[in-house]
Amino acid sequence: MERVSIVAERREDHGKGVARSLRREGMVPAVLYRGGSAQSIKLNKKELAKLINSMSGEQVMVDLQFGDGEKKLALLKNYQVDPIKGELLHTDFFEVSLTEAVRVPVHVTTIGEPIGVKRDGGILQHTLREVMIECLPDKIPGRMEVDISGLEVGQSVHVRDLTFGEGIKVLSEGAEVIVTVTAAVVEAAPAAEGAEAAAAAEPAEPEVAKKGKKEEEGAEKKEK
């Protein structure tokens, strides 16, 4: 797992007004969680944005370095971004210890194009993007790669098919499907609808002809 360092500062003030002021100063408010406690901190916006952009969905160990020389090891748990401006609003970190196991989600990425898609025109479906694991922080893989190039139509990759390193316990259900290749569905027009359409296309008997026939029958009765 990759490990990076970032400068952090403790903060005592809270509230939306304080958060807006911090962002104007080029800082991002954050919270560092540890068990049942929480410490309010702030970080440089540019450094934090660089960290998040470098992660690409992977787990990254972060060394939070404080001004008094103290360091705390943490994982980036969550972050909030303004949906319109794209500005970082807030982040959450989870403090960890190298001697204590943690439960974290690991992103699953696929490699290759399934033969069932390339050769047979099947459709690749992703049903699970993350797998939950438990291990020591320094054992956490950045991500899990799965080669799916050999998958044919009707075949799938399950959680139980993944191979993790020693000391990693998989918590997700082994039967859960990560990806599957399904056959493409070709819709055909029902025969009944075709028959109805043909019947509708046949010309109806003209009303004039029907009327003339009735008049002829009436005239024959009078003559008799």
C-alpha positions in Angstrom: 0.0 0.0 0.0 1.2 3.5 -0.8 2.0 5.8 2.1 2.1 9.6 1.9 2.6 12.5 4.3 0.5 15.6 4.7 0.7 18.5 7.1 -2.3 18.8 9.5 -3.3 21.4 12.1 -5.6 21.0 15.1 -8.6 23.4 15.3 -11.0 24.3 18.1 -13.6 26.4 16.2 -16.6 24.8 14.6 -19.6 25.7 12.5 -20.5 26.5 8.9 -19.1 30.0 9.2 -15.8 28.7 10.4 -15.7 26.1 7.6 -16.3 28.8 4.9 -13.6 31.0 6.4 -11.1 28.1 6.3 -11.9 27.3 2.7 -11.3 31.0 1.7 -7.9 30.7 3.4 -7.0 27.7 1.3 -7.7 25.1 4.0 -10.2 22.2 4.3 -11.9 21.3 7.6 -11.5 17.7 8.5 -12.2 15.2 11.4 -9.8 12.5 12.6 -11.7 9.6 14.2 -10.2 7.1 16.6 -12.5 4.7 18.3 -15.3 6.7 20.0 -13.4 10.0 19.9 -13.0 12.7 17.2 -10.4 15.4 16.7 -11.2 18.5 14.5 -8.3 19.3 12.2 -7.6 21.3 9.0 -5.4 20.7 6.0 -4.0 22.5 3.1 -6.5 22.4 0.2 -3.9 21.9 -2.6 -2.0 19.2 -0.7 -5.3 17.4 0.1 -6.6 17.6 -3.5 -3.3 16.2 -4.8 -3.6 13.3 -2.4 -7.2 12.5 -3.4 -6.4 12.7 -7.1 -3.4 10.4 -6.7 -5.6 7.7 -5.0 -7.7 6.7 -8.1 -10.0 4.7 -5.9 -7.1 2.9 -4.1 -6.5 2.8 -0.3 -3.7 5.0 0.8 -2.0 5.2 4.2 -1.6 8.9 5.3 0.9 10.2 7.8 -0.7 13.3 9.4 2.2 15.5 10.6 1.3 18.1 13.2 3.3 21.3 14.0 4.4 20.0 17.4 6.2 17.0 15.8 3.4 14.5 16.5 2.5 12.1 13.8 -0.7 10.1 13.4 -1.2 7.3 10.9 -4.6 7.4 9.2 -6.8 6.2 6.3 -8.9 8.6 4.3 -12.4 7.5 5.1 -14.6 10.0 3.2 -14.6 13.4 1.5 -17.2 15.8 0.3 -17.1 17.8 -2.9 -19.3 20.8 -3.9 -21.4 19.3 -6.8 -21.4 22.6 -8.7 -17.9 24.1 -8.1 -16.1 20.8 -7.6 -14.5 22.3 -4.5 -13.4 20.1 -1.5 -15.7 20.9 1.4 -14.7 18.4 4.1 -12.8 15.2 4.8 -12.9 12.4 7.4 -9.8 10.4 8.5 -9.7 7.2 10.5 -6.7 6.9 12.8 -5.1 3.4 12.7 -2.3 1.5 14.5 0.1 -0.9 12.7 -0.6 -3.5 15.5 -4.4 -3.4 15.2 -6.4 -5.0 12.4 -8.9 -2.8 10.6 -11.9 -3.4 8.4 -11.8 -1.6 5.1 -13.3 -1.8 1.6 -10.9 -2.6 -1.3 -11.7 -1.5 -4.9 -11.9 -4.2 -7.5 -10.7 -3.4 -11.0 -10.9 -5.7 -14.1 -8.2 -6.4 -16.7 -8.8 -7.5 -20.3 -11.9 -7.9 -22.5 -13.9 -11.1 -22.0 -13.9 -13.5 -24.9 -17.6 -13.8 -24.5 -17.9 -10.1 -25.3 -15.3 -9.9 -28.0 -16.1 -13.1 -29.9 -19.7 -13.9 -29.0 -21.2 -10.4 -28.6 -22.1 -10.9 -25.0 -22.6 -8.1 -22.4 -20.3 -7.5 -19.5 -22.1 -6.6 -16.2 -20.4 -5.2 -13.1 -22.3 -6.0 -9.9 -19.7 -5.5 -7.2 -17.1 -2.8 -7.1 -15.6 -3.2 -3.6 -14.8 -6.1 -1.3 -14.7 -5.8 2.4 -11.5 -7.2 4.1 -9.9 -7.2 7.6 -6.1 -7.0 8.2 -3.3 -5.0 9.6 -3.0 -1.5 8.0 0.3 -2.2 6.3 -1.3 -5.3 4.7 -4.1 -3.4 3.0 -3.8 -3.7 -0.8 -4.3 -0.5 -2.8 -6.8 -2.4 -5.0 -7.6 -5.8 -6.3 -7.1 -6.6 -10.0 -9.0 -9.4 -11.7 -8.2 -10.8 -15.2 -11.6 -11.4 -17.0 -10.3 -12.0 -20.5 -11.1 -15.7 -20.3 -14.8 -15.2 -19.4 -17.3 -16.7 -21.8 -21.1 -16.1 -22.0 -22.8 -17.4 -18.9 -19.6 -17.3 -16.7 -18.9 -15.0 -13.7 -16.2 -14.0 -11.2 -17.2 -14.4 -7.6 -15.6 -13.0 -4.4 -14.4 -16.5 -3.6 -12.3 -16.5 -6.8 -10.2 -13.6 -5.6 -6.7 -14.3 -4.2 -5.5 -12.0 -1.4 -2.1 -11.9 0.4 -1.3 -13.6 3.6 -2.9 -12.1 6.7 -6.0 -10.8 4.9 -9.4 -12.0 5.9 -12.2 -11.5 3.3 -15.5 -10.4 5.0 -17.7 -10.2 1.9 -19.8 -13.2 1.0 -17.9 -15.6 -1.3 -21.0 -16.2 -3.5 -21.3 -12.5 -4.3 -20.8 -11.9 -8.1 -18.2 -9.3 -9.1 -18.7 -9.5 -12.9 -20.7 -11.7 -15.3 -21.0 -12.1 -19.0 -24.6 -12.4 -20.3 -25.9 -13.2 -23.7 -27.2 -10.3 -25.8 -31.0 -10.4 -26.1 -32.5 -10.0 -29.6 -36.1 -9.0 -29.6 -38.3 -10.4 -32.4 -41.7 -9.1 -33.4 -44.5 -11.5 -32.2 -46.2 -13.5 -35.0 -49.7 -12.5 -33.7 -48.9 -8.8 -34.1 -47.8 -9.5 -37.7 -51.0 -11.2 -38.5 -53.1 -8.4 -37.0 -51.1 -5.8 -39.0 -51.8 -7.8 -42.2 -55.5 -8.0 -41.4 -55.6 -4.3 -40.8 -53.9 -3.6 -44.1 -56.7 -5.5 -46.1 -59.2 -3.1 -47.7 -62.7 -3.1 -46.2 -65.8 -3.7 -48.3 -67.1 -0.3 -49.6 -70.3 1.0 -47.9 -71.7 1.9 -51.3 -71.5 -1.7 -52.4 -73.3 -3.0 -49.3 -76.0 -0.4 -49.7 -76.6 -1.3 -53.3 -77.0 -4.9 -52.5 -79.7 -4.2 -50.0 -81.6 -2.0 -52.4 -81.5 -4.8 -55.0 -82.9 -7.3 -52.5 -85.8 -4.8 -51.8 -86.6 -4.4 -55.4 -86.8 -8.1 -55.9 -89.3 -8.5 -53.1 -91.6 -5.8 -54.6 -91.6 -7.5 -58.0 -92.7 -10.8 -56.4 
